Amino acid sequence: MLVLKRLAALAATVVPGILSATAAFAAAGQPSPWQLGFQPAATPVMENIEWFHDRLLWLIVAITLFVLALLVIVMVRFNAKANPVPSRTTHNTLIEVLWTLVPVIILVAIAVPSFKLLFLELTIPPADLTVKATGKQWYWSYSYPDAKIEYDSLMLKDNERKPDQPRLLAVDNALVVPVNKVVHVQVIGSDVIHAFAVPSFGVKIDAIPGRLNETWFKAEREGIYYGQCSELCGRDHAYMPIEVQVLSEKDYATWLEQAKKKFATDDSGPAKTQVAAQ
């Protein structure tokens, strides 16, 4: 009895801590311990992806159970012991019509929301902010064309991280965007193929040298969200994370003013040389 009381007391102490830690991880836009599903959605696109995934999963489970039931019925009712004299039936018109029409109806029911989701991702609405992400071996460079700033984003080493920063995900200079604003992201690679992926945003697009790909997101909650390069790009592929900080409009304006001083691009170009007439 004493042992049970101690175990109950231990559980009461440890379990809330585990749950709170798990919630903290999930709220931070990164993988959480024992996670099975998606990271919490932070954009309309990711919310639609979750909706489609969950309903498709239930449909697949129903089809799997139905097929399993058919297999069991066939094994039980139509084995050699139960039917020593096999049936000579060659076809059944009703069954053939059903197993043709029903899969077609199911596929159409899957295709309609699938295409709707695809067009939602590919159709970029009028943007409030444009950001260019360039994949390099092995880090990301971000530029804000309208603000004329550009900077590199490298993963923090273990001796550089703060206690609350996740290992292999935290960076020195994060991509910073305002909340509830449409962010138009231009993605390109400078050397090999990379991929810009942020799970909580439902964003994943290849960064290809010589080709400018485009995507978008609209983060609806403030916070820090993490992603990674999702295309095998060489030796340090696992060490080029993506960190996105979503700030309020006021905090973003403050950051932007500081960034303009710290990361201003140099558009002056080389000085022209006057050539004397011979």
Order of alpha helices (4+ residues) and beta strands (2+ residues): alpha-alpha-alpha-beta-beta-beta-beta-beta-beta-beta-beta-beta-beta-alpha
